[in-house]
Amino acid sequence: MKEKFIRSIFYYKNYYLDFFEKFSPEVKKKTNWTLQLIATLGRVPEKYFKHITGSTGIYEIRVEVGSNIFRIFSFFDKGQLVILANGFQKKTQKTPKKEIELAEKLKKLYFDEKDK
């Protein structure tokens, strides 16, 4: 049975793709599976897709493979279009502030370029 896509996923420049290229095949597979969930499920479990409190609409895509934890920041454009920004490998309990700030900056750049 073919799954129906309710969201489109777009990569902003090469920020996400450069991060993704460094993954092992197993992490790439789990990441693609998680992105497919986000694209096809009406309500994505918070375990995989969560709003970052205190941000301007930044969401965190969560990927866990074994003891490795990866986070990919994203935001919405036009309702169902998910824009992937930067990512990092999580090594501490708290999300690094500089990573959230970078996601906010990339979101602003995206909309500034789009509005031109």
LUMKE-852482 format. One record per residue (C-alpha): x, y, z; residue in one letter. Coordinates in steps of 0.1 Angstrom, whole numbers, always signed. Layout:
<sites>
<site><X>X</X><Y>Y</Y><Z>Z</Z><code>a</code></site>
...
</sites>
This chain:
<sites>
<site><X>+0</X><Y>+0</Y><Z>+0</Z><code>m</code></site>
<site><X>+13</X><Y>+34</Y><Z>-10</Z><code>k</code></site>
<site><X>+15</X><Y>+60</Y><Z>+18</Z><code>e</code></site>
<site><X>-1</X><Y>+94</Y><Z>+12</Z><code>k</code></site>
<site><X>+22</X><Y>+123</Y><Z>+18</Z><code>f</code></site>
<site><X>+6</X><Y>+152</Y><Z>+38</Z><code>i</code></site>
<site><X>+38</X><Y>+172</Y><Z>+42</Z><code>r</code></site>
<site><X>+66</X><Y>+180</Y><Z>+19</Z><code>s</code></site>
<site><X>+102</X><Y>+181</Y><Z>+32</Z><code>i</code></site>
<site><X>+127</X><Y>+206</Y><Z>+17</Z><code>f</code></site>
<site><X>+164</X><Y>+210</Y><Z>+25</Z><code>y</code></site>
<site><X>+176</X><Y>+246</Y><Z>+30</Z><code>y</code></site>
<site><X>+208</X><Y>+249</Y><Z>+11</Z><code>k</code></site>
<site><X>+233</X><Y>+222</Y><Z>+21</Z><code>n</code></site>
<site><X>+232</X><Y>+225</Y><Z>+59</Z><code>y</code></site>
<site><X>+212</X><Y>+194</Y><Z>+64</Z><code>y</code></site>
<site><X>+227</X><Y>+174</Y><Z>+35</Z><code>l</code></site>
<site><X>+263</X><Y>+180</Y><Z>+47</Z><code>d</code></site>
<site><X>+253</X><Y>+167</Y><Z>+81</Z><code>f</code></site>
<site><X>+235</X><Y>+137</Y><Z>+67</Z><code>f</code></site>
<site><X>+264</X><Y>+127</Y><Z>+45</Z><code>e</code></site>
<site><X>+285</X><Y>+120</Y><Z>+76</Z><code>k</code></site>
<site><X>+260</X><Y>+94</Y><Z>+89</Z><code>f</code></site>
<site><X>+266</X><Y>+56</Y><Z>+88</Z><code>s</code></site>
<site><X>+242</X><Y>+37</Y><Z>+65</Z><code>p</code></site>
<site><X>+222</X><Y>+26</Y><Z>+96</Z><code>e</code></site>
<site><X>+218</X><Y>+62</Y><Z>+108</Z><code>v</code></site>
<site><X>+208</X><Y>+73</Y><Z>+73</Z><code>k</code></site>
<site><X>+182</X><Y>+46</Y><Z>+71</Z><code>k</code></site>
<site><X>+167</X><Y>+56</Y><Z>+105</Z><code>k</code></site>
<site><X>+168</X><Y>+93</Y><Z>+96</Z><code>t</code></site>
<site><X>+149</X><Y>+87</Y><Z>+63</Z><code>n</code></site>
<site><X>+124</X><Y>+65</Y><Z>+82</Z><code>w</code></site>
<site><X>+118</X><Y>+93</Y><Z>+106</Z><code>t</code></site>
<site><X>+114</X><Y>+119</Y><Z>+78</Z><code>l</code></site>
<site><X>+89</X><Y>+96</Y><Z>+62</Z><code>q</code></site>
<site><X>+69</X><Y>+95</Y><Z>+94</Z><code>l</code></site>
<site><X>+69</X><Y>+133</Y><Z>+95</Z><code>i</code></site>
<site><X>+58</X><Y>+135</Y><Z>+59</Z><code>a</code></site>
<site><X>+30</X><Y>+109</Y><Z>+62</Z><code>t</code></site>
<site><X>+15</X><Y>+110</Y><Z>+97</Z><code>l</code></site>
<site><X>-12</X><Y>+135</Y><Z>+107</Z><code>g</code></site>
<site><X>+1</X><Y>+135</Y><Z>+143</Z><code>r</code></site>
<site><X>+37</X><Y>+128</Y><Z>+146</Z><code>v</code></site>
<site><X>+47</X><Y>+114</Y><Z>+181</Z><code>p</code></site>
<site><X>+68</X><Y>+139</Y><Z>+201</Z><code>e</code></site>
<site><X>+95</X><Y>+113</Y><Z>+204</Z><code>k</code></site>
<site><X>+103</X><Y>+121</Y><Z>+167</Z><code>y</code></site>
<site><X>+92</X><Y>+157</Y><Z>+161</Z><code>f</code></site>
<site><X>+90</X><Y>+183</Y><Z>+189</Z><code>k</code></site>
<site><X>+86</X><Y>+221</Y><Z>+190</Z><code>h</code></site>
<site><X>+115</X><Y>+238</Y><Z>+208</Z><code>i</code></site>
<site><X>+101</X><Y>+258</Y><Z>+237</Z><code>t</code></site>
<site><X>+110</X><Y>+295</Y><Z>+235</Z><code>g</code></site>
<site><X>+119</X><Y>+294</Y><Z>+198</Z><code>s</code></site>
<site><X>+101</X><Y>+312</Y><Z>+169</Z><code>t</code></site>
<site><X>+86</X><Y>+280</Y><Z>+155</Z><code>g</code></site>
<site><X>+117</X><Y>+258</Y><Z>+154</Z><code>i</code></site>
<site><X>+111</X><Y>+220</Y><Z>+156</Z><code>y</code></site>
<site><X>+135</X><Y>+193</Y><Z>+165</Z><code>e</code></site>
<site><X>+135</X><Y>+160</Y><Z>+146</Z><code>i</code></site>
<site><X>+149</X><Y>+133</Y><Z>+168</Z><code>r</code></site>
<site><X>+168</X><Y>+103</Y><Z>+156</Z><code>v</code></site>
<site><X>+182</X><Y>+76</Y><Z>+179</Z><code>e</code></site>
<site><X>+203</X><Y>+47</Y><Z>+168</Z><code>v</code></site>
<site><X>+217</X><Y>+26</Y><Z>+196</Z><code>g</code></site>
<site><X>+233</X><Y>+51</Y><Z>+220</Z><code>s</code></site>
<site><X>+238</X><Y>+77</Y><Z>+194</Z><code>n</code></site>
<site><X>+213</X><Y>+106</Y><Z>+194</Z><code>i</code></site>
<site><X>+209</X><Y>+130</Y><Z>+165</Z><code>f</code></site>
<site><X>+188</X><Y>+162</Y><Z>+162</Z><code>r</code></site>
<site><X>+178</X><Y>+180</Y><Z>+131</Z><code>i</code></site>
<site><X>+162</X><Y>+215</Y><Z>+133</Z><code>f</code></site>
<site><X>+134</X><Y>+224</Y><Z>+110</Z><code>s</code></site>
<site><X>+106</X><Y>+249</Y><Z>+106</Z><code>f</code></site>
<site><X>+74</X><Y>+252</Y><Z>+86</Z><code>f</code></site>
<site><X>+67</X><Y>+273</Y><Z>+55</Z><code>d</code></site>
<site><X>+31</X><Y>+275</Y><Z>+41</Z><code>k</code></site>
<site><X>+15</X><Y>+251</Y><Z>+65</Z><code>g</code></site>
<site><X>+26</X><Y>+216</Y><Z>+54</Z><code>q</code></site>
<site><X>+61</X><Y>+224</Y><Z>+40</Z><code>l</code></site>
<site><X>+88</X><Y>+213</Y><Z>+64</Z><code>v</code></site>
<site><X>+122</X><Y>+230</Y><Z>+59</Z><code>i</code></site>
<site><X>+152</X><Y>+212</Y><Z>+73</Z><code>l</code></site>
<site><X>+180</X><Y>+234</Y><Z>+86</Z><code>a</code></site>
<site><X>+210</X><Y>+224</Y><Z>+107</Z><code>n</code></site>
<site><X>+217</X><Y>+192</Y><Z>+127</Z><code>g</code></site>
<site><X>+240</X><Y>+179</Y><Z>+153</Z><code>f</code></site>
<site><X>+249</X><Y>+148</Y><Z>+173</Z><code>q</code></site>
<site><X>+235</X><Y>+152</Y><Z>+209</Z><code>k</code></site>
<site><X>+261</X><Y>+144</Y><Z>+235</Z><code>k</code></site>
<site><X>+246</X><Y>+162</Y><Z>+266</Z><code>t</code></site>
<site><X>+212</X><Y>+163</Y><Z>+282</Z><code>q</code></site>
<site><X>+206</X><Y>+199</Y><Z>+272</Z><code>k</code></site>
<site><X>+203</X><Y>+211</Y><Z>+236</Z><code>t</code></site>
<site><X>+233</X><Y>+235</Y><Z>+229</Z><code>p</code></site>
<site><X>+220</X><Y>+271</Y><Z>+227</Z><code>k</code></site>
<site><X>+243</X><Y>+278</Y><Z>+197</Z><code>k</code></site>
<site><X>+226</X><Y>+251</Y><Z>+177</Z><code>e</code></site>
<site><X>+191</X><Y>+266</Y><Z>+183</Z><code>i</code></site>
<site><X>+205</X><Y>+301</Y><Z>+175</Z><code>e</code></site>
<site><X>+219</X><Y>+288</Y><Z>+142</Z><code>l</code></site>
<site><X>+185</X><Y>+273</Y><Z>+134</Z><code>a</code></site>
<site><X>+168</X><Y>+306</Y><Z>+141</Z><code>e</code></site>
<site><X>+194</X><Y>+324</Y><Z>+119</Z><code>k</code></site>
<site><X>+188</X><Y>+299</Y><Z>+90</Z><code>l</code></site>
<site><X>+151</X><Y>+303</Y><Z>+93</Z><code>k</code></site>
<site><X>+155</X><Y>+341</Y><Z>+90</Z><code>k</code></site>
<site><X>+178</X><Y>+338</Y><Z>+60</Z><code>l</code></site>
<site><X>+154</X><Y>+314</Y><Z>+43</Z><code>y</code></site>
<site><X>+124</X><Y>+338</Y><Z>+46</Z><code>f</code></site>
<site><X>+146</X><Y>+369</Y><Z>+38</Z><code>d</code></site>
<site><X>+157</X><Y>+352</Y><Z>+5</Z><code>e</code></site>
<site><X>+122</X><Y>+339</Y><Z>-2</Z><code>k</code></site>
<site><X>+107</X><Y>+374</Y><Z>+2</Z><code>d</code></site>
<site><X>+131</X><Y>+390</Y><Z>-23</Z><code>k</code></site>
</sites>
